[in-house]
Amino acid sequence: MPAMSPTLMFSLMLFALAMSITPGPNNLMLAASGLNFGFRRTIPHMLGVSVGVMLMVLAVGLGLGAVFATYPAVYAVLRYGGAAYLLYLAWRIATAGAPGAAGRAARPFTFMQAAAFQWVNPKAWIMVVGAIATYTPQNGFFANLLMVMLLFGVVNLPSISLWVYAGSALRHALRTPRAVRIFNLTMAVLLAASLYPTLRELPVG
């Protein structure tokens, strides 16, 4: 069974790095979580993102993308429902209290919440569909798909952990409730702005 070439693997890893480490809904939420809850409490969120992306690669590669292409209304519901959910999350971040404060926003994302979130994350769709369409050879497709999934996991987790670390490091710099509110409001505005891809038609197969 033909294997993915080293050159293609390297190109895929660069693609995964660029998509994983640049700003987007996941990283903005992780930075905010790092600030509000600390690195350790954000680990389940971080792991959920990586595992969720890996499972999404597998599911889309095995034919879910074709289902959405056949039934575009289903994809439209998912996409715009996801946009509404992102706006809700932006509101939650904007109204979060100071680190350690009790209240409705006093819990970070769980592993399952973070994994499920990938299905309504526009950037995750762009990343996964791009990887399958561009970097997954048809010869020996299933083995290559598993390699794509594995490489995404290897690259994604360290990349997103930098955002959690940056957020948690700011806990020591942003010592006043006002500074924390400004940070959270900035992250919320950026998260809402990241919805721009939903205004364009995204390929699904």
Order of alpha helices (4+ residues) and beta strands (2+ residues): alpha-alpha-alpha-alpha-alpha-alpha-alpha-alpha-alpha
